[in-house]
Amino acid sequence: MHLYLHVPFCARRCSYCDFAIAVRREVPSDAYVDAVLREWGLWQSDPVWEQAAEVRTIYFGGGTPSRLIPSAIARLLDGIRRDRPVSSDAEVTLEANPEDVTPGAAASWQAAGVNRVSLGVQSFDPGVLSWMHRTHTAEQVPEAVRILRSEGIADLSLDLIFGLPRVLGRDWSIDLERAFALDPEHLSLYGLTIEPHTPLGRWTQRGEVMPVDEDRYAAEFLEAHAALQAHGYDHYEVSNAGQPGHRARHNSAYWRRAPFIGLGPSAHSGFGGERRWNVREWAAYQRLLESGRSPREGRELLDAAAVDLEELYLGLRTREGLAASRVPAAVTRAWEAQGWATQSDDRVQLTSEGWLRLDALVPAIGE
């Protein structure tokens, strides 16, 4: 089993963010822990545990988990361990903003069992950070990395966003080099998406921001792919790359369709063909659990066709690709001729050019 804990609290909403967050000056850490542990208690009698003997990965995502008081992380992990065995080599990841990383916080996280931190960097350009409504400075990133390493957290991931509007003048090459200079074990690189109910969505609607053109988006993705290879990283999934032995085990579980439980507001859970999800807003989530009720909002059972489609998408997102038998030979040949895929060891794998076309290629398998 794999656990995801959604921590919704943020100091400010980023301009591109459409996640379920709650902007709070003061974070209700104790109330959050109480609510999540109540939800965790409701899961203990669920039949899904018949599929799993232990917890293999735990991921604190958000929102901004690093805004919780450090002792809250320890309380949550202690509560999980009391009820279920956690693997001795479990990957325990905490998403953090650079400005939240202090020696005291990092030491507390490490003592609680956190062994991997994902830093939300996004860019090293001060103008871009301001435009994104980020609350950290570029200078705080290397300092956060130094503190985390000095406190014994040796597995670090950095997030960067590419495909920004041209008017910002962001130099993607410089951001990549500054990230590589910190020698992180892992990098996650995400293309900017414009969601309608965000500041960025409204700026775009009003014509104040022009989305990046497809050619520039593709060029930045391909530049990142080449740079990752040149620096010895394994670009093992569309948006993720790691040094040898440093793949994100939690996220990899999603791509394998392993069973996972999501705790917290808006969190999703999945088991084979079943999906469940919680109410989105923190206040509603808290009220339901305080009254002894489940925070679950919905449930869905995927049919065989939906499971098959999910497997195709997830498989082709990864460097391992799909078994050749899953892709018609004529389709594979057409992809290879375009430079979008390769076939070896009875596997079909998309190239970096193919990954750019993933959404268009998968439907061709069923045609």
N, C-alpha and C positions, 0 to 999 in steps of 0.2 A: 504494500500500500504506500501511496505517496500523499503527503499533506500539503495543502496550500492555505495560508492564512492571509486574508485580505485586510490590510490596515488602512482605513480610508482617509486618515487625517493628513492634511497638508497646510503649510503656512500660506500658500497662494496657489491658485489654479494656473497651470501653464497655458500659454495661448493656444496650444494644439490639443489639449487634454480633453477627452470625452469619457474618462473613467469615472467610476462611482467614488467620489471623494467628498470629504467634509472639511471645509476650510475652518480651522480653529486656531485662535491665538493660544489658548490653553488646551492641551490635549487631555481628554479624560482617560488616561491610561488605565487606572484601576477599574473603571466601569467597563472599558473595552475588554480587559482580561476576564473579568467576571462573566461577561456576556459570552465570550468565545468558549470559555471552559464549560458554561452551561450547555452550549450547543454541542461541544465535544462529548459531553455526558450523554446527550440524546443519541449520539451515533453508536454508543457502545453495545446496544442490543440489536443493531441493524444486521441483517443477514449478509451484507456485503463483506463482513469480516471472514466469512467462510472461504473467500477467495485469497486471503492474505494472512501470513503468519506474523509479519512484523512490518514496521514502518521503515522504509528505505531512504526517503528524502523528505525534508521539510523546507518549505519556502515561504518566507515572509515578504509579501509583495504589497503594492499599494497603488495610490497613496504614497505615504512616506513612513515606512515602519521605523526608521531611525528617529522619528519624532516622539515615539513612546519613551517613557522613562526607562533606562536600561534594565531596571529590576523587573519590568513587565515582561521582557523577553524571557528572563529566567523563570518567572512564574508560569508562563505558557508552556515552556519546554518541560518543566517539572510536572505540570499537570498532564501533558501528553504521555510522558514516560510512566507515570503512575498507573495509567490505564492500559497501555499497550507497549509491547517490547519494541524498542527502537534499535535498529541495527548498530553494532559497535562502530561501523565505518560509515554511518549515515552522512549524507551531504546535507548540511543545514545552512541555508543561504538567507542573508538579510539584505534587502535593498536599502540603500542609504544615500542621502544627499551629502555632498562633501562638507557643507558647513556644520553638519551634525556630528561629524567624526572628531571626537576629543579623546585624549588618552584614557580618561575615566570610562567613557562610554565603550570604547573599543575593548578595554580590559574586561568590562562587565559582560559584553557580548561573547567574548572568547571563553570566559569562565562558565557561562551558561551553556555552551556547546555549539555556538555559531562557529563554523570553520570556513565559511565562504561569504564574501561581501560583494554585492553588485552596486557599483557607484554610478549614480545618474549624472553623467558629465554632459552629454549632448553636444557641447562645443567648447572650444577654448577661446572663442572670439567674444570679447566683452559686449560688442554691439548686438551680436546674435543672442547672447544670454539674456540681455535686457529685453529684446524683442520677444523671446520665448517666455518671459516672465519668470525666469529661473531666479532662485534666491541665493545662489552661490556665485563666487567669482572664479575666474580661471586660476588665480593663484592658490585658491583653497584646494584644488584637485591634487597636485603633487604633495601638499602637506598632509591631506587625508590618506593618501597612499603610504607615505612615510610612517604615519601614526599606526595604521592598520598592521603594517609589516612589523613594526617595533613591538606591537602587543601580541604578536604570534598568530595573526590571521594571514596565512600564506597563499590563499587562493582568492585572487581578486579578478573581478570582471568590470569592464568599463562599457557604458552605453554611449553611443554616438548617433546622431541623426543626420542623414544626408538628404539631398533633393530639396534644399531650401530655395525660396524665391531668389532669383538672380539679383534683385535690387539690393539685397543685404550685403552683397560683395564678400560673402564668406569664401575663404580659400580652403577647400576640402582637403587638399594635399597637406596643408600645414596642420590642420586638425588631426589627420591621420598620423603624421610624424610625431606630434606632441603626445599622442596616445601611445605609440610604439616606444617612445623614449622612457615611459614609465614601466615598461616591461610587464604589462598585466598578463596573467595566465589565460585570460579569456577576453574577447571583445564581442559585443552585440551591436550590430549596425542596422538601423531601421530607417526606411524611407519615410519622409514626412507624408502623412495623410491628412486631408482636410475634412474634418467632420462638421456638419452643419451647425450643431448647437455648441460651438466653441467660439472664443474671441477670433481665432483665425478664420473660422467659417463665416463669421459676420463681416470681417475685413474683406474676405474674398467676394462675398455677395455684393458688397458696396463698391467693389472695384478698386479698393485701396491696395490690395495685394494680388499679384498675378502668380498663379501656381507655376512651378518650374516646368519647363517643356520636357517632353518624353526623352529627347536626345540627351539633354543634360543629365536627367535622372539616370538614364542607362549608363552614361559615361562615368558618373560618379560611382555607381555600383561596380562597374567593371574595373575602375581604378582601385577601389578598395579590395576587390578580389585579387588583383595582381600584387598589391602591396602586402596583403596577408600572406600570400604564398612566398613572396620575397623575404619576409621576416620569419618564416618557418612555422606559420600558423596553419592548422587544419581547418579549412572552411567547410565544415561538416554539415551545415544547414543553411538555408537561404540567408538568414540574418545572424548566424552565429559562427564564431571561429575560436579555436582554442589551441594553445600550445599542446604538444603531445601529452596525452594522459589527462587533459583538463577540459574535456567536454562537460557541458552542464548536464549533470545526471538527472536533475528534476525535470528540466524541459525535455530531455530525451525520452523520459517516460511518457510524456504526452504524445510524442511522435510515434511511439510504439503502441499506443492505445492501452497502456497499463492502467489499472484501477487507481483513481485518486479521489480524495475527499477535499472539498473546499469549505473552509470555515470563515465566517465573517460576512458583512453585508456585501451583496452582489456576487458572492463566491459561487462557483460552479463545481459540480462533482460528476464523475463519469465512471461507468462500469460496463464494459462491453458495449451493448447497444442502448444503455440507459443513461440519460442525462438528468440532473437535478440542479436547481439553482435557487438562491436565497433572494429575499427582498433586497432592493437596491440601496435604500437610504439607511444611514446609521441610526437615526432616531427610531424608525419603525422596527429595525432589527433589534435594537435594545429593548424597546417596549414589549415585543413578543416574547423575548426570552425572560424578561423580568416577571411576566405573567405566567411563565411555565409552558408557553406554546413554542412550536417549532417555527423557525424563521423561513422555512421553505416556501417559495412562491410558486414553483412550477416543476413539472416532471415530463419527460418525453422519452418515448421508446422509438429508437431508429429501426426502420425496416432493413431488410438485407441489402437493398439497393443503396440506401443512404450510408450504411456501414461500408459497403464496397467503394463508394465514391470518396468517403473520408480516408480510407486506406490508400487510395490512389494519390490523393493530394498530399497526405502526410509522408508517404513513401518517396514521392518525387521531390519533396522539399529537402530531403537529406542526401548526403553524398552516397549512401548505400543504394539509393534508388529502389527499384522494384524488381521482383523476379521477372525474367524475360517473358515467361508464360502469361504474365498479366497484361502485356502490351502486344497488340497484333504486330506480326513481323513487318507488314507493309508500313505501319505507322512508325516503327522503330527505324526502318530504312529511310523514310522521309525525314525524320528528325536528324538522323546522322548526316544526311546529305546537306542539311542546312547548318550543321554545326551546333545543333541544339542538344544532342545527346550522344552518348557512347554506349556500347554494349561490351561487357567483359564478364567472364565467370558467370554466365547465365543471369546477369543483372543488367538492367537498363538504368543508366544514371544521366540526369540532366547536366549539361555544362553550365557555366555561369551565364552564357547567352540564353540557354534554355530556361534557367531560373527566372530570367526577366519576363518570360512568356508563359510561366506556369499556368496562370488562370485560363489562358487560351489553349494550351496543349492538352490539359486533362480531358476536356470534353471530346477531343478527337479520338480518345481510346475507345469510346463507346459508339462511335459513328460507323 
